[in-house]
Amino acid sequence: MTDLPPGLHGAHLRADLLKQIGLPAVRSLLRVERLVVFSRHVYVDRERTLGFLTRAAAALLTVGPRAVLTGHSAAFLYGCTAADTGMIHVLSGYDRQLRRRGDLMLHQGSFEEQDVAQLNGLRVLGLERVIADLLCTAPRGTALACADQAIAGQTPPLRAEFKAEISHRIQTRPDPRGRLRGGVLLLLATGAPESPAESRLLLALFDAGLPVPELQYPVCDLDAGSATGSISRGRSRWSPWSTTAMPRMLTEPSETPSVTRTCAGGAGSSFGLRRGICGSRSR
């Protein structure tokens, strides 16, 4: 049996395989189904067919050398585990036409080569552009969760600059649709949520007209004044902005009674308490 070259994460251009192992060997590997046809010019190692990197590599080889991963696929490679990996999203110029296949979504648009990075040997659109596009077009809960994970991946001193660049990308998108929605979601993104579920819960509170809580609120020892733990959603003070001050696109503000929980040790309030601890602060 002919050994199969590694290729790009198990994906191969047909022309490259013919040069490396010859036509008879390629036909033999196809006959025994060691190779699987991904597209007309791309074959995939059967043992790696379901791997994300293999699918992404095969998609890029299919679309062409200038194509880049974008959207959910790019966000996942950057470490945003909230991204949907069911489809492989590829961005290419308007000169590339491709018939849609089951797990390959081709997006057509413009981008600069300076916005392209290499991750695991794959061409990927820059993170700021990726998050900006997701905030404007992807399902809101998933987009916010990806934005939170991307911000959390930055060192604290660089997070404000990172968000400012995302905001610039949103405002300068060629397609104006979704700009307002993306800007509002970016305001909600802080990098504080520790899971996608927390990001989605934050969005649900916002949509319900409730004040936005302070995430990972520290719980302090009342005697020593040092932090002894944290609660996932708490509030030491009401937010300087609330849903009534935000654009009415995502929520229709109304007079909503505040939801609070007062503790014996103080006047703090919290949502989603961990280990039965009630957040409080000294008077």
Secondary structure, 3 states (H helix, E strand, C coil): CCCCCCCECCEEEHHHHHHHHCHHHHHHHHHCCCEEEEECCEEEEHHHCCCHHHHHHHHHHHHCCCCEECHHHHHHHCCCCCCCCCCEEEEECCCCCCCCECCEEEEECCCCHHHEEEECCEEEECHHHHHHHHHHHCCHHHHHHHHHHHHHCCCHHHHHHHHHHHHHHHHCCCCCCCHHHHHHHHHHCCCCCCCHHHHHHHHHHHHCCCCCCEEEEEEECCCCCCEEEEEEEEECCCCCCCHHHCCCCCCCCCCCCCCCCCECCECCEEECCCCCCCCCCCC
